[in-house]
Structure formats: structure tokens, C-alpha cells
């Protein structure tokens, strides 16, 4: 079985304080230390998977195409540092427009990745900057790490064995 680190996108991988929604290339920038942290995790044998809520799509603030452009930028920027993601999963729903199972703290997107990639949840992690990330990770049987938004992950790398 594989082990994985699931990561929230906005606030963990990329900076998100200046804008409520990150959906334009010019607003996207990686958080300090993220490339090195992800390389360390991959070097420890972890698959890297993003799980993100993107409710701005349901609100009509931006489109799936906008989201995919940001994801392509994220992937290409981190690829330059030798980092690759196994998959990026995201929920397009908004909580005020009905209940869904994929929006964190729901676990459907985690469950899809676990089944698809044969992931051992007991040896895997979820890193997030919001309590909904922690709740989702715990409900899926993962170990969790709650960081401050835009915090450098490097100081936490020794905790993840």
C-alpha cells in the first residue's frame, strides 16, 4: 500500500491573504518553503495529492477553466523544483447551495484518492490551514497537521516520518 500527504491548496501551497479567491495567474504565488517541503515528503515516499474547496465556481466568481489554469501553473512551477502531484481533486460546490459529500470537511475526495492509489490511511497525512481540513483528514483516518495560513512547512518536516 502507498502512503500519501494530502494538502489543502490555498494557504498551504500558495499564498492567499491578498485575495479571497485565487483564480488568476497574476494572483498566484507559492508559499515560502513549499517546494523544498514537498520534495522532502516525496523523498520519504509520500504521494502528494491536493484536496481543495473551490466554491467560487458555484458562486460564479470564476470558472472551472480558471481553476484548471491555476492548477496548471501550480504544477508547472513546482515541477521546476522536482515536485510532482499524483492528483488534484477539488470541490466546486458552495455550502449555501446545497450539501455535498466532496466539500471538506466531507471525505469523498480523499476516499476517491485512497481507492484509486491504494493508500494506507494510517500512514498518511492531511496538511491544512483550516479546521475543515483537519476534520476531513481525521474522518478519513489520516494523521493531521494544522498550520497557520501561508506558514512555511519546513519546520514541520521532521514530524512527518
N, C-alpha and C positions, 0 to 999 in steps of 0.2 A: 504494500500500500504506500501511497505517496503522502507526504506532509506538505502543507501549504501555509502561506501567510496571506490572509485576506486583508485588503486595505481599503479604507474609505478613500475617495478621490480628493474632494475639495477640503482643504485644511490639513490633510495628511501628506498627500503627494504634491499638490500645488497650493499656492498661496491664494487665500480667498477673502481677506479682510476688506479690500477696497471695493468689491462688488458683491452683491447678493448672489447673483448667478454668474458663473464663469462659462461663457459660451462663445466668446470671441477670441481669436488667436492673440490679439494685442493685449488682452487681459490675462493671458495665461503665463505663469512663471512657476518654475519648480521651487519647492521649499529647500532651504539650506540643508545640506547633508543627505538629501533623499537618495540621490544616485549612489553614493557610497554605501548608505544603509541597505538599499535594495540589492546591491552587489554582494554585500556580506550575507544577507539572507539567502540569496540564490547559491552562494558558495557553501552554505550549510545544508544545501539540498532541498530548500523550500521552493515549491511552485509559487509564483506570485500572481495573485488574482485580485482584481479591483471589483468592489461591490459598492455601487453609488446610487443614491436617490437623486433623480433629476426631474423634480416636479415642475420646473419651469416649462417643460414640454406640455404638460397638461394645462398649465395656465396660459399657454400661448405666448410666453415671453421669448421663446426660441424654439427651434425645430430639432428633430432627430438628426437632420443633416448638420446643423450647427454643433450638436453634441459629438457626432462622429468626427467632425473636423478637429475639435479639441482633443478627442481621443487619439486621432492620427498624429497630431502634434506631440502629445504626451509620449506616445510610443516612439516616435522618431527621435525626440530629444533624449529619452532615456536609453534608446538603442545605441546612441553615440557614446554612452558610458558603459556599454556592455550589458545593459539590463533589458530583459525581455519578460513580457507578461504572458501567462498561459491564456488568460481571457479577461475581458472587461464586460461585466454584467451591470446593467443599470435599469432602475425602475422609472418609468415615465409618468406614473400616477401621482395625483395630489390627494392628500388625506381628506380634504374638504369635498372632493368629488367622488367619494365612494371608497370602500375598503378594498384593499388588495392584499395578497399574500407575499408579494415580492418587495414591497416597500419596507425598508428597515424601520422598526425592529422585527419585521417579518423575516422568515428564514428561507423562503423559496429559492432565491438566487444562490444562496450558499448551498442549499440542498442539491440544486442542479449541478453545481461545480463538483461537489462531493461525489455524486453519482457518475458524472462524466469522466472525471480524472482519477477515480479510485482513491479518494483522500481519506486518511485516517484522522478523524476529527480530534481524537485525544492527543495527538502530537502536532496539532495545527493551532494557528493563532488568528485573531482578528484585531487589527490596529485601527482605532478610530479616534476622532476628536469630539464625539458626541455620545451621550448616553445611549441613544438608539443603536449605535454601533456595538456598544458593549452588550446591550440586551440581546441583539441579534446573534452575536457571537456566542454568548452564554447559552442561549436557547438552542443553538445548533451543536453544542457540546465542545466548543472551542475554548482555548485559553484566550484571555483578552488583555489588551493594553489600551488604556485611555490616556491620550496625550492632550496637551493644550493645542488649540488651533494654530497651525503653522509652526509647531515646535520641531526642532531638529531631532530626528530619530536616533542619531548616532549614540548618544549616551545610553540608550536602551538596548543596544545590540547584544550586550553580554547577558541580558535576561532571557533572550530567546536562544535556546540551545539547539 
